[in-house]
Amino acid sequence: MKAVYPGSFDPPTNGHLDIITRASKLTDTLIVAVLNNPSKNPMFSTNEKLEMLKELTKNMPNVKITSFSGLLVDFCKQNDCKIVIRGLRALTDFEYEFQIALTNKTMDKEIETLFMPTDTQNLWLSSSVVKEIATFGGKYDGMVPKIVKDRLEKKVNNKGVC
């Protein structure tokens, strides 16, 4: 079974890594797909996110890291993948993710979305929260893996406010 875990991963958090680790145990191949969305103003380039994710998953042989732009259903077709993994933190996540899952299902009847609740220690954690804390010099130990923290600190120190 092949599944895709899509996201912006800007930056990858411990919550993302938790979902990747758990989902990789349920699939033969897990494709972590970084969305390249030019309408957003990301802190990290797509290549930087790919590098971080590859480093974080280097000991997970069934995890493939790649990027895509456009519709997720088209990416799934191109990669012969019918399962989408989505992490859920709270009820508000479910409402949004459920809408996206139904939209994807409308566009391609073969696409199934599986929701994975996050570990309770990551219920409040988001990339946006991490970036904001980092930008204003707060402590975010335990929110991102060390390699992400190192890159985030370098990014904030070199560019100042995001």
N, C-alpha and C positions, 0 to 999 in steps of 0.2 A: 504494500500500500504506500502511495506517495501522497504527501500533503504539503501545502504551502502555508507559511506563516508570514503574512505581509505586514508592513508597517513603515513608518518614517524613521524610527530608531534614531532620533536626533536629540540626545545621544542614546545609545543602548543603556538600559538601566538593569538593576538586579531583578526587577519584575520581568523584563523581557527575557533575561537569561533563564529565569525560573521556568517560563513557558517553553522556551526552546529546549531546555533540558528534559522537561517532562514530556513534551510532544515528541521529541526524538525517540523516546522509549516506546512510543505507541505506533511508530511508522517505520517502514523499511527505509524511506528517504523523506527527509524534511527539508524543504526548500525555504530558506529564510530570504524573503524578497523585499529589498529596500525600495520603497516608492520614490522615484525621482519626480517630484512635483514642482515644476518651475513657478507655480503661483504662490508657493510658500517661501518664506525667507529663512532657510535653515541655518543653524550655527555651523554645522559640519557639511562638507561636500559629500556627495554620494560616494565617491572613492574613499574618503576618510571613514565613513560609516561602514563600508564594505571591509576595509582593513581591520577596524576594531572588531567587527563581528567574526571575521575569519580567525583572528587571534583568540577570541573568546571561545570559539567552537572547534579549535584545532584538534582537540582530543575526542571529538564526536564524529566518527567516520561517516555516519549516515546523514550528516547535515551539510547541505550545499548552500553557499551564500551567493546571492546574485542581486541584480537590480532590475527594475522595470519602470516603464512609464505607460500611461494610458489606463485602460480598464483592466481590472483584476481578472475578469472572466476571459479576456483575450489572452492574458498571461497564462492562465490555467490551461486553456486550449493548446497553446504553443508548447507547454511543458507536460501535456498529457496528465494533468492533475485534476482530480475531481473533488478533493477535500481541502477546505480552507479552515485553518485554526485561528481562532480569535481569543485573546485573553480578556477577561472581565474583572473589573475591580469593584464596581458598585452597580446599583440598579440603573443609574443614569447611563453607564456604559452599555448595559443590556438594551435599553431603548434604542440607542443609536446603532449598535451592532446588529440588532434584530432587523432594523429598517434596511441596513446595507445587505444583510444576508438575504432578505426577501427580494430586494432589487436584483442581486446577483442571480438568484433562483429564477426570477422572471426572464432575465437575459439568457440564462443557460440552465435548463431543467436538470442537468446532470451534476451541477455544482451543489455540494453539501457543505454547510458551515457547522463546525464543532466548536462550542464555547468551552473554554477552560477557565474556571475561577482562579484568580491569583492566590498565592499563599497569603495568609492573613497579614503577615508582616509587610506586604507590599500593597495593601488595599488603597492607600492614599498616594502612592508613588506614581509620578508621571515625568516624562522627559521635560515638560514645560516647567514643572516645579523645580527640578534639578537645575535647569539652566538659570532660572530666576535666582535661586539661592547662590549659585556659583557667581553670577554676575554681580551680586551685591555683597560678596565676600563672606557668605555664611558657610557653615559646616554641613557637608553632605556625605560624610563618612557613612558607609553602609548602604548608600543608595545606588551606587554604581560600582562596577568592578574597578580595580586599581588602574588598569591600563586606560580605561575611559576617564577616570578621575585625573590622571596625569595629562591626558590630551585636553581635557576640559580646562584645567588650570592654565595650561599653556595658551589655549585659545583665548581665555578671558584676560590673561595678563598681557598678551600681545595686541589684542584688539580693544581692550577696555569694555565698555558697556555694549551689549549685543544689539 
